[in-house]
Structure formats: structure tokens, C-alpha cells
């Protein structure tokens, strides 16, 4: 029954607190997800700072953040990647939730003497082939999935440097109007067979426009009988031309990229292609030919062979290749977890230095639903033996 499920969730949270006995913890609750479907293995962005978590202090953490951990409602460890640790500002962690629904809650702990182990690469084990955070100062851009699909600067490599103010803190510049003709190149990923059904996404910002720059490309020529790419219509800031094999494309109006960060997504599913702009569907079309593997590099900002004289003059952040056709709910959540401050509700920091205080993860409403009567609290008191303190 719903009552039994609620009590089980409370008991699990209590057991977690008693067993792990962390010095500090806070409950994080998904409030901004409005999708109709439950999303499996979804990576949620957690912004860690004294601003987001009332009572949080970097002074209470290990110098490198190594004592940060996350756990689900049952107290089981969650895989996560600590992307950045910035003791003078905001730190970023990606936490893989086994199931994402509205009111899903989980717990962040820190200053734990014996934190549970986690695997950063497993954060992206839900079908991601490549994830590029773009947070390096310069040089190669790491692939967070552990697949080794490193993005290497090509052309004017000196122009490929970090930029601030990106959606996830730091982004990466490609070419510039002043002649910095750079781009990034990722070795071919054909061994992952992400060809006719996949999702490519990324945050993109243009600082100037010239010709028809490629945002992402696996085609040396737009007429190639294989591969796929995103091209901007010549001289425009807001007309995207995604194409698969052959020259056929889907002209789509997206949010203007002119000095503005835009989250762009293309979903290739067989011969169908859909384009999303800032979480909303912008266009869909059935192509004569879908996208195919071709052994060529994935290029950010030029053709795979770098032969185009038109370079993308702008910046990238948080780019991903998913080996699946993402749903509309997934795309919207991927946008909102970065763009919406209301996507997560951050509970205050709580201490349990003696290891004896019962700490309930999640708000009472989220845990107990409509079962908030005094009788239920009396029942909980009996369950936890002579009235454990609810916090």
C-alpha cells in the first residue's frame, strides 16, 4: 500500500543515517521535472556552494572534495562525477539517479570518515558514448565516459582556450573572428555502433558569423553518401541544417546563437531527425537517408578533415553523444537540470556529530504523501522505538 511504501522509505532513510553517521548531510529533491515518464539513469547536475545549500561550508569538507558522497532514499550509494571543485565559488557534480521523477529525493553527505566508494565514469553508463564538459584550461578535452574519445585541438590550437560564464561554469572557445582558426577533433567512434539511432547535444554560443559553419560534423562534404552533421545556414544565427547521409537537410529555426548560449539537440532515429532548442521541439522530418557511421572523426567547428575555410567562431559547453534516440522528456530534463535553478530543491545542511540523531531524507510531504496525520507520527514513533527525533 502507499502507507507501507511511505513508512518503508522513512525507515530506509533512518537506517542510512544510523549506519553511515555522516557529520553533515543535506537532502536534494527534484522539483522541476514535469515530464510524464520516469527517466532511467539520468545524470542530474548538483551545484554545490554555500548559496545553494544553507549551512554548507567548504571548510567542513576535505580540501579536494574527496569526502563528498551521494545516496538514494534507501541509503545506497549513487555514482557521481565531481566535475569541478571550487572552494571560492560553485562546485559541480553530476549524479546518476536510477529513476528520475518529480519529487525524487537523494542525499548529499560530506566530512564522512568512511565515505562509500563511487565510480565517476559509471555516472555516464546509461548509454552515453562521449561526454565533453569543456572545462580544461586549454589542450585536449577529456571524455568523461571513460571511453577515451578525447577531443583534440586542431588548426590554430592556441585559440582553443577556456571561457568563463558558460552554462556549467567553464566552456571552450573554438575559432575567433581575429583569425584564430581552431576546432576540436574526436577520433571515430564506429565501434560503439551509434549510427542510425543516437542523440547529439551541446551548449553553443557564437561570437561572430561567417559563411556556413559546422557545429558538429562527420562529413568532409555535405553531399557525402554517409555520415551526418549540423550546419548553420549561410550568414544566419538561428537556422540549423542537420543532415544525415546525402545532402538532404532539415532547415530549422532555433534560438539565436548570437552572443547567447543555446542548448541544441538533434535526435536521429532511423530516417527521422528531430531538433530541439532550449528544451523545446523546433522541428522534425523524415529524411530519405539516415545518419551512418563512416570511420571519420567527429569535429567540433569544422569538417572532420578541417578543409572548410569557415570555422565556427564561438564557444562550446557540455557536449554529449548518447547511443539512443532521446525522448522529449529526456531532452527537456537535460536542458532544465542546467538552466533551471528550480530543478532541484536544496535542503539545509544538517549535522549528526554524535551519530545518534535520526535524519529523515526528503521533505515529510515528499516521503509520506497525504499520510501526515498525528496518528501516523505516533505510528512512526512506535516503529522507531520510543520516539526517535524527526529531523
N, C-alpha and C positions, 0 to 999 in steps of 0.2 A: 504494500500500500504506500501511498505518498507519505503518510505519517512515519511508517517504518523506515522509508528511504531517508527522510529528513533526519531521524534520530541516528541512523547509521552514519550519515555524513558528519553529524556533530561528534559522534563517538570516534570516528576516524581522525577528525581534526584534533580532538583531545589526545588521542593516542600519539599522534605525531608530536604534539607539544611536549608530552611527558617523556617520550623516547629520545627525541633529538635535543631537547632542552637548549635551544639556541639563546644566546644573550639578547639578540634583537630579532624581531620579525615584523613584517607588515603584510597585510592582505591586499591583493590586487584583484579587481573584479572587472570583467568585460561588460561594459555598459553600452558601448556604441555600435555593437553589431546588430543589424536589423535584418539580416538575411533569413530566408525561410528554411535553409538547410543547415545541418550540422557539418562543419568542416573538419576533416580528419588531418592530424599532424600539421596544424597551421602555426607558422612562426610569428609570434606577437612581439612587437617592439616595446621594451620597457625602458623608460627614460628615468635614470637614477640620479637624484640630486636632492638637496635639502628643500628645493622648491616644490618638487613633485611629491615627496614623502615627508610629511610633517614630523619633525623629530629626528630625521636622518642626519647623520654627520659622517663625513669621510674620516674623521678622527677615530671613529669607532670601528673602522674597517682595517684590514691588512693594507699595507702600503700599495700593493699592486691589485687589490680587489680579489685576491685569491680565496677569500673566505665567503664570497657571495655564493649563495645557492638558491634554488627554486624547488618547490614541491607542489604536487597537486593536492586536491581536497582530502585524499586518503593518506597524505604524508609521503607518497612515493616520489623519489627524485625525478625532476624534469631535465631533459637535455637542454642546454643553452649555450650560446656563444657570447662571451663578453667582448663585443666589438671594440669598444673604446673605454678607457678608464681615465677620467679627467677629474682629478681631485680639486681643481679650481673652477669647475663648471658642471656640465652634464655628461654623465656616462651612459653608454648604450649597451643593452643586452637584448639578444634575440632568444626567445623562449618558445620551444616547440610544445604546443598544447595538443595532447592526443585527440581531444574533441573541443572545438570552438563553437559555443552557442552564447546567446545573451545570458548574462549572469553567471557564466563560468568563472570560478574564482580559484586562485592559487596563491601560494605564499612565497615571499622572498625572505631569506634569513641572512644574517651577517654576524661576524665576530663569533663564529661557531668553532669550538676547539677541534671538532671532528666532523667536518663537512662531508656529505656524501659525494662520491665521485660523479663526474659528468663527462660527456664527450661533445666537444664543440661541433665536430663535423656531423654528428648524428642529429643536430638541430635541423639539418637540411636533408635528412634522409627520406622525406616524404615525396620523392620524385624529382628533386632538383638535380640537374646536371651541372650547372655552373651558377655561382653567386659571387658577384664582384661588388664589395662595399665601397670601393674607390676612396679609401681613407689613408692610403700611403702618401707620404710627402712628395715622392717622385719615383721614378723607376718602375719596376714591374708591379702589377696589381694582382694580389693573391686571389685564388678561387677558394671561398670559404667551405665548399663542399668536401674538400679533400681529394677531389678527382684530378687535381693538377692542371686544370685548364687556366694557367696563368696568362693574364693579358699583358703583352709586352709592348712598350712604346716603339713606334716606327716613325720614319720620316724625321722631322725636326723634334727629336726626343726631348730637347730642353724645354719645349713648350708644354710637355705633359707633366704638369705640377698640380699640387693640391690647391683647392679653393675653399674658402670658408663660406658659411651661410647656406650650405646645401640642406636639403630636407632632413638628412641624417647627420648633420654636423659638418662633415668634410666631403667635398666632391672632387672631381678630377677634370682639369682643363684639357682640351684637345688642341685644335688649331686656333690661331688668333688672326685678327684682321691685319695685324702688323707683320704678317709673313711667317708666323710660327706654324708651319705645315706639318702637324703631328696627328697621329692616330694610334689606336691600340689594336693589337692583333692577337687572337686566341687560336691556338692550334686546332685543327679539325677534330670534331667530337663524334665522328661517324660510328665509333664503336659503341656509343650509347643508344644508337638507333632512334634518336629523337628527330625524325624526319617529317612524316606526314601528319603527326599529331603532337603539337607542342605549343608552349606559350613563351613568348619573349616579352620582357617588361623592363622598364627603366625610367628613371627621372632624368629629364633632359632640359637644358636651358641654352638658348642661342644668344650670343652677344653681338653677332652681325650675320648678314646673309649674303651669299653669293652663289649663283648657279643653282644646281640641284644636289645638295649634299646627301650622302648616305648616312643615316643614323646607325643602322646595323646592316651588314651585308655579307652574303656568301656568294656573290655573283660578280665576276670580272666584267661582265657586260649585261646590261639589263635584258637583253634578248636571250641570254643563255638558256639552254633547254633543261637546266637543272638548278638547284639552289633556291635561295629566297633572299629578300632584302626589304628594308624600309628606305624609301627615298622621299625627300621633300620636293614638291613641285617647284620648278624654277622660279626663284625670286619671291617665294611666299614664306610666311612664318607659320602657317596654320593648315596647309594642305598636305596630308601624308599619303604617299603612294606605296602601300605594301604590295608585294608581288611574290608569287611562287615561281615555279619553273615557267619559262617563256616570258613574254613581255607584258602580258595582261596584268593590270593592277586594279586596286580599289581606291579611287580618289576619295579621301575622307577629310572633312573639316574637323580639326581638333582645336583645343585651346591654344591661343597664340603662344609660341615659344620665345617671343621677343622679350629678352631680359626677364623671363619668368620661368620658374621651374614647373614642368608639367609631367605628370605620370602617364606614360604611354604604354599600351599593351596591345599586342596582336596575338590572337588565338588562331592557330592553323589546325583545322580538324578535317583531314582528308582534303577535299577540294573547297571546303568552306573556310573563309577567313573573316574574323571579326576584329574590329578596332575599338579600343576603349581609351577615353581621355579623362583623366582625373576621376576614375572610378565609374564613369558613365559610358554606356554603349554609344559609339559615334557612327558606326556603320558596319554592315555585314554583307557578304556577297559570296556566291558560288563561283569559283574560278574553273576555267577549263582544265587547268593543271594545278595540283597542289605543290607544296614545298617538298624538296627531295634532298637527300644527302649527296655530297659531291666531292668530298675529300679536301675541300678548301677551308682556309681559315675563316673564323668569324671576326669581322672587322668592325671596330667602333670608330666611325668617322670617315671612312673611305672604302674603296673596293678592297677585296682580300689581297690583291697584288699591289695595292697602293698606286694604281695607274691614273686615277682621276686627278685632274688639276683642281677639282673642287673639294675642299676639305670642310668638315663640319666645324664651324667657328663657334665654339661653345663649351659646355661642361656636361659631365655625366655624374650620376649618383645611383647607388643601389640598383644595379642591373642584374637580371636573373633569367635563366633558361630552365623552364620546367618541362619535364618529359611527360606532358599530359595536356589535354585541352581544358584549361581552367574554366570553371563556371563563372557566371556573372556575380554570384555571391562571393566567390573567392577573390575575384579582381577587385570588387568594391572593398572587401576587408583588407586586402593588401595595400590599397590606397589609404584607407582610413586609419590603419594602425600607425602610419607615418604622419598623415596630415591632420588628424583629428585629436586634439588634446582630450576630448571626452571619450575616446575609445576605451581607455582604461580608467577606472576609479582607483586611486591610490589611498589605502587606509593609512592611518598614522603608525609610526614606529612604536613598538611595544617591547618592554624588557621582561626577561624571565631569568634574572641572575641567579636566583636560588633554585631554579628548576622545578618549582612546586606550583606555580600559578597556572591555572587552566586557561589556555588561549584558544578561542574559537576562531577559525579561519573563515572569513566571509561574513557579511552582514547578517543579523538574525533573519531579516526578511528573505535574503537570498537562500539561507540554509533551510529555514523552517516553512517558507511559503506562507500559507494562511494559518499555520498552527502556532500562533503566538499568544494563546490564552494563558492565564496563570496556572491552569491545570497542567498544561504541557510543561511549564517550567518546574512545577512540582514533580512531574514525572521525571524530568531530566535530573532533578536533584536526587531522586531515589536511585536513578541509574548510576550516577557518579558517586554514590555513597556519601550521604550526609552533607550534601550541598557544596559541591565544588564551586569555586568562584568563577562566574562567567565574565569573560573579558572581551 
